[in-house]
Amino acid sequence: MTEHPKYWSLDDIPWDRFDPSKVDPNMLRIVKAAAMVEHNGSIYSEYLTSVFHDDDEFQSAVRRWGTEEVQHGKALARWASLADPDFDFEERFADFSAKITLPTAAEESVRGSRCGELVARCMVEVGTSSYYTALREATEEPVLREICRKIAQDEIRHYKLFFTRMVRYREIERHNVFRRILVGISRISESEDDELAYAYHAANHNGEPYDRKKCVRAYMSRAYGFYRPHHVERGIRMIFKAVGIKPHARISGWAAKLACYFLNFKADQRTSTAH
């Protein structure tokens, strides 16, 4: 496995350049939610090291990955606290982590195979790299731009980590294209599951009861509004590569157009939610 590069720290972020006048309230809401999910990376790390219990080299890489994910959460939480001094990350995260749990002692992947698990992880890293790239290009706040730039770069590296290992287990487990596509479809469908919805609720609620559907609409209407076609097209190519479809095939262009239509539809729902 390749040598791990020197990793950035919170001290590398130009916090003194923070400009409150450039904070977008809608972006602040989804950044708070993202801080919850990223900071939960240590739990995913425990789960993956358990699933790959006999792969020492990969376990070591996964532990580094988990540490980096947690730092993403810390950076986003610190920025959110600058933008909203009343935001108590520790309190909100305690609520989130009590609700969202994983079988950290699992000896088998919830995806049915190790290759399937790694395909799913590739899907997540594609989504997050596109997400933070979209936020970086959309925000005018200089500190958030730098945080998102660093995180997006990390997520591309994480995608390569999981893709490389996926190729190995694809051969070991003889995991065909059809099975990988099914895993990919399954993971995409989970974009509306409790993790993101409850992260949004835990980060932004003001005493309201949890309403999953309302939180999903509120999150997606804000987050998807920042995507542009080039973010989607790049993400589709990376997804196709992970599941085993030629990234530059004509179908990837059709898929990107369909994905853009879906994102625009979800973003347009902002007018129907005030949460």
N, C-alpha and C positions, 0 to 999 in steps of 0.2 A: 504494500500500500504506500502511496506517495507520502513524502515528508510533509508533516503538518506545518503550515506557515505560521509566522508570528501573528498572534491574534490581537485585534484592537481592544482597547479598554475604554471605559467610560471617560477616562481622562483625555482621550483623543477627540472627544466631542466638544465643539466650540460653544459651550453653554453660555458664555458671556455675549454671544451674538443673538440671543433669543429676542424676538421682536413680537410682543403681544398683539400689536396692531395687524399682524399678518396671519393670525390664527383663524382658521375657518371653523366655526362651531360644529358643522356637520362632520368635518374631518376629525375634530377633537373627540367626538363620540365614538367613532370607529377605532381611533388610535387607542383609546382607553380599553376597548374590548380586545384589540390585538395584543395589548400588554398582558392581559390575562392569559390568553392562549399561549403566547410565546413563553411566558414565565412557567407554564405548566410543562415545559419540555423535559424537566427532570423525571417526571412520571412516565412519559413516553420512553425515555432512555432506560428506565428500569424495566419496562415491558419488553423492549427490544433486546436488551441483554439477556433476559430470561428466555425469550423465543430462540435466540441464537446462542444458547448456553454453552455450546461446544465449539464455537468459532471465536477463539481468543482475540485474533487480530481485528475482527469486525467489532467485537465487544468494546475494544479500546477506542476505536473510531467513533462508535455510538456514544460512548461516555463523553468524548470531546464535543460531539454534536449537541448533546443534551446541555452541556455547560454553555455553549454558544447560544442556544435557544433561550436559556434563562437570562443571559445577558441582554439579548434582544428585548426581552420583557422589561428588564430593569431600565434600559435606555428609554424605551417608550413611556414607561411609567413616570420616569423623572421628567420627561418633556411634558407629559400630561399634567403633572403637578405644577409645573411652571405656568402652563396655560390656564389651569384651574386650581388655585391654592387650596380649595376646599376638597379636592379629590384625595381621598385616603386610600391609597392603593392596597396597603396591607389588609385593611378591613374588607375591602371589596374582593380581594383575591382569596381571602379566607372563606368567604361566602361561595365563590366560584369553585374552589378546589374541593369543598365539601360536597358539592353537587356533582361535579364531573370527575369520575373515577375510571381507572383502567385495571384489568386483571394483571397486575405487575408480576405475579408469580406464574403466569401462564407458560407452559412448556411448548405450546403450539400456537401458531398465529391464528387470530380470529378470521384471517383471510383464507384459511385452509391449507396454506403452504407458505414456505419461506419466500419463494419467488413472488407469490401473490402479495405478501406483506411488503416486499421491496417495490413492487409496481405501485402499490398504494402510497408508499412514502415518496416515490418519484412524483406522483400526482400532486401530493401536498406541496412539495418543494417548487413545482412548476407554478402552482397557484400563488404561493407566497412571494416568489421572485417577481411575478407579474404584478401582484398587488402592491408591493413596496416600490416597484418602478413607477407604477401609475401614480401613487401618492407623491413620490419625489417630484415627478414632472408637473403635478397639479398644485402643489403647495408653494407659496411664496415665502413661507417662514424658513429662514436659513438653517436653523438648528435641526428642524424636522427633515429638511432636505438632506442634510448630511447623515442623519441617523438612517433614513430610508435607503440612501445610497449604499451605506455599509451593509445593512441587512440584506438588501437585494443581491449584493455580491456574494454574501455568505450563502444565501439560499441556492444560488446557481452552483456553488461548490458542493453544497449538500446534495443537490440533485445528482451531480456527477458521482459522489460517494455511493449513493443508493443504486444508481444505474449500473455502475461497475460491478457491484456485488450482485445485483439482480441478474446480470448476464451469467455469472458463475452458477447461481442456483437455477437458472433457466435450463442450463445443460444438465445439471445434477438431477433435477426433478422432472425433466422433459416437459416443461410447462409450455404448451403451445400458444400460438397467437390468440386463438379463440378464448382460451381461459384468461389470458392477460387482458383482453378487451372487456370481458365480463367483470374482472376486478376493477378496471378503470371506470366502467359505467357505474358500478356499485359505489365507488369512492366519490364520483361526481354527485350522485344522488344524496350523499351524506352532507352536502354543503348546506342543507337546511335542517341538520340535526340539532340536538340540544347543546352541543359544545359552543358553537358560534352564537346561537340564540341566547344561551344563558350567560355567556361572556358579555354580550351586549347588555343584558339585563343587570347583571351584577355590577358592571362598570357605570351604568347610567341611571339606574332606577332611583326614584325619590320616594320610596315607600310603597310603590304600586305592587300589586301581586304579579307574579310571573305569568306571562301569556306568551307561549312559545311562538305561535303564528304571528302575533303582533311584533315580537322582537325580531323574527326572521325578516319580516317586511321592512322593519325600521333599519336593520343592519344593511340588507341588500340594496335598498333604495338609495342609501348613502354611499356605500362602498362601490357599487357597480357604476355609479355615475362618474367616477373618476377614470374609468378605463377608456382607452382609445383603440381603434382597430389594430394598430401595430402591436399593442400589448397582447391582444387576443391572438393574433396570427402567430406571434412567436411562441406563445404558450401552447397553441394547438400543435405546432411542429414538435415541440418537446414531448407532449403527451403521446403523439403518434409514435415517436421514437421509442418511448418507454414500453408501449404495448406491442410494438413490432410492425407498425405500418410505416411505409416509406414516408418520411417527413415532408417531402416536396411533391408528393402525389397530388393529382388534381382534387382528390377528395378532401385534402387538408384545407384547400381554399374554400370549398363549400362549407366545411365544418366551421371554419373561422367566421364566415358570414352568418351562419346559423347561430353561433355563439354570441356574436355581436348583437343580433336581433334579440336574443334572450336577455342579455345584459341590459340593453336599452329598455326592454319591457319592464324588467325588475326595477331599474332606476326610475322609471316613470311612476312607480307606485309611491314615490315620496309624498305626493300630494294627498294620498289616502291614509297617511299615518303621521301622527304628531309625537310619537313616543321618543 
